[in-house]
Structure formats: C-alpha cells, structure tokens
Amino acid sequence: METPPRPEQPVTLPTFAPVLELDPVAYDRMASDVRSLLGIDLAQYKPAQVWRRVNGFATARGLPNADALVARARQDPSLRQAFVDMLTINVSEFFRNPEAWDVLVAQYLKLMLLGQLSVRIWSAGCSLGFEPFTIAMLSREIAPHTPVYILATDLDETVLARARKGVYAEAQMAGVSPARRARFFRRVDNSWEAKPELQALITWRRHDLLRDPYEKPFDIICCRNVVIYFTEPAKVELYNRFRESLRPGGVLFLGATESIPNVRAVGLVPSGLTFYNRP
Ligand SMILES: C[S@@+](CC[C@H](N)C(=O)[O-])C[C@H]1O[C@@H](n2cnc3c(N)ncnc32)[C@H](O)[C@@H]1O
C-alpha cells in the first residue's frame, strides 16, 4: 500500500536551540559534506542563517553539532531526507497569498490566456506542486482550451516525486474551494488526486536554480519563497537569468515578502508589490 503524503508542517526551530557563532572551519566542513551527501551546494546560501538552522535542527534531534548530524545522516535515510527538507524549506500551499494570485489573474494571466495562442509559465522552486497545480487550475478556469505549458522545477528530487503524483492529504487542501475540488480533483481513499486534465499541463523536472541552464522564453516565471537564504550576489545573478528567460512583456512573480532592491540593475520594471516586468 502506498504511504499517504505527509501533511507539510512549517519547519520550526526549537526555542532552546543555542544561538551559535558561525565557525567558518566547521561550516566549510559541513557544506562540503552536504554537497557530497545531499547534492546541495550551499556556496550561494547565507552562511549565518544556514548555520543557525543546521545547529537548531541538530539540537532538536539530540545531536551536539553539525558534524554529529552529518555522521548520523550518513546512516539514516529518513534523517537525510529531513535534513534536505530543512535546508530547502519546502513548505507550500495551494493559492498561497490569494490576493497575489488575484493580481496575477487580473493583470496578466487572463490577458495572456485569452489573447495569445499559447502560454508558457515556469514555477521555479515548485516544492510539492501546490504552485503549478494552482496555475493549472486558474488556467483551465479562465481558458479551458488555450494550450498552456507549465514547467515545474525543484532542486529536491523527493518533493518532486511526490508532486508528480498530485496526491494531497485533506489538511493540504485548505486553499482549494469545494467547487475546485469537485472540478479538478478526485477522492482516493482519504486523499485528493489531481485529475489528468491538470496533470497534462505540467512538465516536472529536477533543476538547480544556482547551477543549471534556464529554459526560455516564458510569459510568466513564478519564483516564490525560494531565494530567501541565497546571498545577495546569487539573487542578482538569478534575477538577471530570469529576465533573460522571460519574453519581452513577460512577468516575474515573487513571494509576498520578497522584492528586488536594485531592480533597474537587473533590467526589470516593478509592477505592483511582487511583480516585475521584462520591458
Ligand atoms: C518554500 S518552498 C516554495 C514553494 C512555492 N514556490 C511556494 O511559494 O509556496 C522553496 C522550494 O525551493 C526549492 N529550492 C531551494 N533551493 C533551490 C535551488 N537552488 N534550485 C531550485 N529549487 C530550490 C526547495 O527545494 C523548496 O521546495
């Protein structure tokens, strides 16, 4: 029997986690172990935040430090996965920040779906698939017949494998109205499975935003709540690459608390709180 998907829990650090000074030697050792063990390159992540999270995570599991955590993770596949989840923070939900989706629909998605022959959208850092399925539902509601290509990518193979299945526990369906559940999902045991109509729109792919080439052109790129722990130079590089991947007139859609400080330097034009246009 298949294991039902785990409901996503926000990653909370224990309050008793010591606030540790960054130890550069130990940090480099941990980063090198993380690269070989988990395939995650931390070179462009903010070390102080990563160090705090790693040590909080180790403490919460009764381990004295990052070295002990790495040693245990080598032996224990479930700890290894929890370590990846903690580093990549794959918490997400359907229609996350609904007001931002309302703006996307009103200002961009409707016009594109009703005015173009086809629409190409990239959900970069898609986690368990809530975001690409949200896009798929909106697209089918607005224009049931317009061809839509949704590329859904993530660094983490495990979340991607679960996203591909499109099966969600009741607790994960909070953002999906009864009408949308009835139209786009079917009941399987105690879970909800996205119908093939949605699945058909989405192409899933493992992709590291910091290392891999970017596909193009896109009308919309959603990269929400992904770059929080990236260094500033890494973010600038990423935004430049997103601009290159957008078609002129395309839009970059960021998370509710994210913004691009020096936006003109990356050749984008702000359009509302979390939207940026390629001129
Ligand atoms: C908090 S989730 C965001 C999910 C969704 N975009 C949302 O806003 O709800 C962040 C996701 O970014 C992914 N991620 C982190 N670093 C990444 C990288 N370098 N390349 C691609 N994805 C990455 C994580 O694996 C995680 O699934």
The ligand as a MOL file (V3000), in Angstrom:
LIG
                    3D

  0  0  0     0  0            999 V3000
M  V30 BEGIN CTAB
M  V30 COUNTS 27 29 0 0 0
M  V30 BEGIN ATOM
M  V30 1 C 9.3420 27.2820 0.4820 0
M  V30 2 S 9.3330 26.3030 -0.9840 0 CHG=1
M  V30 3 C 8.4400 27.3590 -2.0680 0
M  V30 4 C 7.3360 26.6410 -2.8010 0
M  V30 5 C 6.4240 27.5350 -3.6020 0
M  V30 6 N 7.1850 28.2720 -4.6070 0
M  V30 7 C 5.6580 28.4640 -2.7180 0
M  V30 8 O 5.9190 29.6630 -2.7250 0
M  V30 9 O 4.7930 28.0170 -1.9820 0 CHG=-1
M  V30 10 C 11.0110 26.5060 -1.5630 0
M  V30 11 C 11.4060 25.4650 -2.5800 0
M  V30 12 O 12.5770 25.9230 -3.2410 0
M  V30 13 C 13.3800 24.8140 -3.5150 0
M  V30 14 N 14.7780 25.2540 -3.7070 0
M  V30 15 C 15.6600 25.6650 -2.7690 0
M  V30 16 N 16.8420 25.9320 -3.3340 0
M  V30 17 C 16.6910 25.6990 -4.6780 0
M  V30 18 C 17.5620 25.7730 -5.8050 0
M  V30 19 N 18.8340 26.1530 -5.6580 0
M  V30 20 N 17.0690 25.4410 -7.0060 0
M  V30 21 C 15.7890 25.0490 -7.1590 0
M  V30 22 N 14.9140 24.9350 -6.1370 0
M  V30 23 C 15.3660 25.2570 -4.9050 0
M  V30 24 C 13.2100 23.9200 -2.3050 0
M  V30 25 O 13.5620 22.5640 -2.5720 0
M  V30 26 C 11.7530 24.1250 -1.9500 0
M  V30 27 O 10.9550 23.0930 -2.4870 0
M  V30 END ATOM
M  V30 BEGIN BOND
M  V30 1 1 1 2
M  V30 2 1 2 3
M  V30 3 1 2 10
M  V30 4 1 3 4
M  V30 5 1 4 5
M  V30 6 1 5 6
M  V30 7 1 5 7
M  V30 8 2 7 8
M  V30 9 1 7 9
M  V30 10 1 10 11
M  V30 11 1 11 12
M  V30 12 1 11 26
M  V30 13 1 12 13
M  V30 14 1 13 14
M  V30 15 1 13 24
M  V30 16 1 14 15
M  V30 17 1 14 23
M  V30 18 2 15 16
M  V30 19 1 16 17
M  V30 20 1 17 18
M  V30 21 2 17 23
M  V30 22 1 18 19
M  V30 23 2 18 20
M  V30 24 1 20 21
M  V30 25 2 21 22
M  V30 26 1 22 23
M  V30 27 1 24 25
M  V30 28 1 24 26
M  V30 29 1 26 27
M  V30 END BOND
M  V30 END CTAB
M  END
